[in-house]
């Protein structure tokens, strides 16, 4: 299937998914959302790719929200479908069993901020701007922003961002826990890829288990979460990777994981 608004590059077990609409500040049109969905579905089947990095083309914008010309045409029925489609795409990313890292290289507004929130880890450039300005358009975040932002930072700060519609800079996003690290613009993608390749070298059975356990910790009761953790831990213990990892540690050498 043709993917026109997203570029996918692969190197050393890492795929870079780049939104490619720089003339529109990488806004998330319906076609772009569908392209993202297709890219992630294809990469899920690629056993040679262990980590995904998401970024935007150019040095101004990660993704500057939805396409306003499309939003302007929505009514109640089409608005519901538009919201559910975006939620579906970002749910795929959040629940992905391979690590997904956002390299936020500029504006991450509206749907762009929600895309970053759906990723497992967020790195940002010094010029990055985050915001949920939907109230300025008479709507609310519709791609999961009201749910993920309050869990990632806290309810009060999420309400402040969403109700004011104001942007925050990278330093403030780091202070409140919205991003993990900040880099100079020219260092952002190289540093993100360096970190992605570090994860890609680990045993992927353990990586998948960790993502699943942490994601479900928000849905399960404490006892249920610990039972899931024990189950996933036990599954790791019967893998070849577990034997290789522990043996390599005892032999003082670097492990070579087979992901089996």
C-alpha positions as CSV (number, residue, x, y, z in Angstrom):
1,X,0.0,0.0,0.0
2,X,1.2,3.5,-0.9
3,X,2.3,5.6,2.1
4,X,2.8,9.2,0.9
5,X,2.9,11.3,4.0
6,X,5.2,9.2,6.1
7,X,8.8,8.2,5.4
8,X,10.2,5.0,7.0
9,X,13.9,4.4,7.3
10,X,15.6,1.3,8.8
11,X,19.0,0.9,10.2
12,X,20.6,-1.4,12.9
13,X,17.3,-2.8,14.1
14,X,15.8,0.7,14.4
15,X,13.1,2.2,12.2
16,X,12.5,5.9,11.9
17,X,9.0,6.9,11.1
18,X,9.0,10.5,9.9
19,X,5.9,12.6,9.2
20,X,6.6,14.2,5.9
21,X,4.4,17.3,5.5
22,X,6.9,20.1,6.3
23,X,5.0,22.6,4.2
24,X,2.0,22.1,6.5
25,X,4.2,21.8,9.7
26,X,3.6,18.1,9.6
27,X,-0.1,18.4,10.5
28,X,-2.0,15.2,11.0
29,X,-4.4,15.0,8.1
30,X,-6.7,11.9,7.8
31,X,-4.4,10.5,5.2
32,X,-1.4,11.1,7.4
33,X,-3.1,9.3,10.3
34,X,-3.9,6.4,8.0
35,X,-0.3,6.3,6.8
36,X,1.0,6.2,10.4
37,X,-1.4,3.3,11.1
38,X,-0.1,1.4,8.0
39,X,3.5,2.1,8.8
40,X,3.2,0.7,12.4
41,X,1.3,-2.3,11.2
42,X,4.0,-3.2,8.7
43,X,6.8,-2.6,11.1
44,X,5.0,-4.9,13.7
45,X,5.6,-7.8,11.2
46,X,9.3,-6.9,10.6
47,X,11.2,-9.2,13.0
48,X,14.5,-7.4,12.2
49,X,13.1,-4.1,13.7
50,X,13.2,-3.8,17.4
51,X,12.6,-0.1,18.2
52,X,10.7,2.7,16.4
53,X,11.6,6.4,16.5
54,X,8.9,8.9,15.5
55,X,9.8,12.4,14.4
56,X,8.8,15.1,11.9
57,X,10.5,16.3,8.7
58,X,12.4,19.6,9.0
59,X,13.5,21.5,12.1
60,X,10.2,23.4,12.9
61,X,7.6,20.8,13.7
62,X,7.1,17.3,15.0
63,X,3.4,17.5,14.3
64,X,1.4,20.7,14.6
65,X,-2.0,19.2,15.3
66,X,-4.8,18.1,13.0
67,X,-5.5,19.7,9.6
68,X,-7.8,22.6,10.4
69,X,-9.4,22.5,7.0
70,X,-10.6,19.0,7.7
71,X,-11.7,19.9,11.2
72,X,-13.8,22.7,9.9
73,X,-16.0,20.3,8.0
74,X,-16.9,18.0,10.9
75,X,-20.3,17.6,12.4
76,X,-21.4,15.4,15.4
77,X,-21.3,12.1,13.5
78,X,-18.2,12.7,11.5
79,X,-16.5,14.3,14.5
80,X,-17.0,11.1,16.5
81,X,-15.6,9.0,13.7
82,X,-12.6,11.4,13.3
83,X,-11.8,11.2,17.0
84,X,-12.2,7.4,17.1
85,X,-9.9,7.0,14.1
86,X,-7.2,9.1,15.7
87,X,-7.6,7.2,19.0
88,X,-7.2,3.9,17.2
89,X,-4.0,5.0,15.6
90,X,-2.5,6.2,18.9
91,X,-3.7,3.2,20.8
92,X,-1.8,1.0,18.4
93,X,1.3,3.0,19.2
94,X,0.8,3.0,23.0
95,X,0.2,-0.7,23.1
96,X,2.9,-1.5,20.6
97,X,5.1,-4.4,21.8
98,X,8.2,-2.7,20.5
99,X,9.5,0.5,22.2
100,X,8.4,3.7,20.5
101,X,10.4,6.8,21.1
102,X,9.3,10.3,20.1
103,X,12.0,12.7,18.9
104,X,10.0,16.0,19.2
105,X,11.8,18.4,16.9
106,X,9.6,21.4,17.1
107,X,5.9,22.0,17.5
108,X,4.0,19.2,19.1
109,X,0.5,20.7,19.3
110,X,-2.9,19.2,19.6
111,X,-2.8,15.9,17.8
112,X,0.9,16.2,17.6
113,X,1.2,16.4,21.4
114,X,-1.2,13.5,21.6
115,X,1.0,11.5,19.3
116,X,4.0,12.2,21.5
117,X,2.0,11.2,24.6
118,X,1.2,7.8,22.9
119,X,4.9,7.1,22.5
120,X,6.6,5.2,25.3
121,X,9.5,7.7,25.7
122,X,9.8,11.3,24.6
123,X,13.0,13.2,23.8
124,X,12.8,16.9,22.7
125,X,14.9,19.5,21.0
126,X,15.5,22.8,22.8
127,X,13.0,24.6,20.4
128,X,10.2,22.1,21.0
129,X,6.8,23.5,22.0
130,X,4.0,21.4,23.5
131,X,0.3,22.2,23.8
132,X,-3.3,21.1,23.7
133,X,-4.8,24.3,22.1
134,X,-8.1,22.6,21.0
135,X,-10.2,24.8,23.3
136,X,-9.1,27.8,21.1
137,X,-11.0,26.1,18.3
138,X,-14.1,25.3,20.4
139,X,-13.3,21.6,20.8
140,X,-11.4,19.3,23.2
141,X,-8.4,17.0,22.6
142,X,-9.9,14.0,20.7
143,X,-7.0,11.6,20.1
144,X,-6.6,10.5,23.8
145,X,-5.0,13.7,25.1
146,X,-7.5,14.1,28.0
147,X,-6.6,10.5,29.2
148,X,-2.9,10.2,28.6
149,X,-1.8,13.7,29.7
150,X,-3.4,13.5,33.1
151,X,-1.8,10.1,33.7
152,X,1.7,11.3,32.6
153,X,1.9,14.5,34.5
154,X,-1.1,15.0,36.9
155,X,-4.7,16.0,36.8
156,X,-4.2,19.6,37.8
157,X,-1.3,20.3,35.3
158,X,-3.2,18.5,32.5
159,X,-6.3,20.7,33.2
160,X,-4.0,23.8,33.2
161,X,-2.6,22.9,29.8
162,X,-5.9,21.8,28.2
163,X,-8.2,24.5,29.6
164,X,-5.7,27.4,28.9
165,X,-4.8,26.1,25.4
166,X,-1.3,27.6,26.0
167,X,2.0,26.2,24.8
168,X,4.9,25.2,27.0
169,X,8.5,25.1,26.0
170,X,10.9,22.1,26.3
171,X,12.3,23.2,29.6
172,X,8.9,23.3,31.2
173,X,7.9,20.1,29.6
174,X,10.9,18.5,31.1
175,X,10.2,20.0,34.5
176,X,6.7,18.6,34.7
177,X,7.7,15.1,33.4
178,X,6.3,15.4,29.9
179,X,9.6,14.7,28.2
180,X,12.6,12.5,29.3
181,X,15.5,14.5,27.9
182,X,16.2,17.7,26.0
183,X,18.9,18.0,23.3
184,X,20.2,20.7,20.9
185,X,18.3,20.5,17.6
186,X,21.2,19.0,15.7
187,X,21.8,16.4,18.4
188,X,18.2,15.3,18.9
189,X,17.8,12.6,16.2
190,X,21.4,11.2,16.5
191,X,21.0,11.0,20.3
192,X,17.6,9.4,20.0
193,X,18.8,6.9,17.5
194,X,21.8,6.1,19.8
195,X,19.4,5.4,22.7
196,X,17.1,3.4,20.4
197,X,20.0,1.2,19.3
198,X,21.0,0.6,22.9
199,X,17.5,-0.8,23.6
200,X,17.6,-2.8,20.3
201,X,20.6,-4.7,21.6
202,X,18.7,-6.0,24.6
203,X,16.7,-9.3,24.8
204,X,13.4,-8.4,23.1
205,X,11.4,-10.9,25.1
206,X,12.2,-9.0,28.3
207,X,11.6,-5.6,26.5
208,X,8.2,-6.7,25.4
209,X,7.3,-8.0,28.8
210,X,8.4,-4.8,30.5
211,X,6.2,-2.7,28.1
212,X,3.2,-4.9,28.7
213,X,3.6,-4.9,32.5
214,X,4.0,-1.2,32.7
215,X,1.2,-0.4,30.3
216,X,-1.3,-2.6,32.1
217,X,-0.2,-1.3,35.5
218,X,-2.6,1.6,34.9
219,X,-5.5,-0.7,34.3
220,X,-5.0,-3.5,36.9
221,X,-5.4,-3.5,40.6
222,X,-2.1,-3.7,42.5
223,X,-2.3,-7.4,43.2
224,X,-3.3,-8.1,39.6
225,X,-0.4,-6.1,38.3
226,X,2.0,-8.0,40.5
227,X,0.6,-11.3,39.4
228,X,1.0,-10.2,35.7
229,X,4.6,-9.2,36.5
230,X,5.4,-12.6,38.1
231,X,3.8,-14.4,35.0
232,X,5.9,-12.3,32.6
233,X,9.0,-12.8,34.7
234,X,8.5,-16.5,34.7
235,X,8.1,-16.5,30.9
236,X,11.4,-14.7,30.6
237,X,13.0,-17.4,32.9
238,X,12.2,-20.1,30.3
239,X,13.7,-18.2,27.4
240,X,17.1,-18.8,25.8
241,X,17.8,-15.1,26.3
242,X,17.6,-15.5,30.1
243,X,20.2,-18.3,30.0
244,X,22.4,-16.3,27.7
245,X,22.1,-13.1,29.8
246,X,22.8,-14.7,33.1
247,X,25.6,-16.8,31.7
248,X,27.2,-13.8,30.0
249,X,27.1,-11.9,33.2
250,X,28.8,-14.7,35.1
251,X,31.4,-15.1,32.3
252,X,32.0,-11.3,32.3
253,X,31.2,-10.9,28.6
254,X,28.5,-9.1,26.5
255,X,25.4,-11.2,25.9
256,X,24.3,-12.1,22.4
257,X,20.6,-12.4,22.5
258,X,18.6,-14.5,20.0
259,X,15.2,-13.2,21.2
260,X,14.0,-16.7,21.8
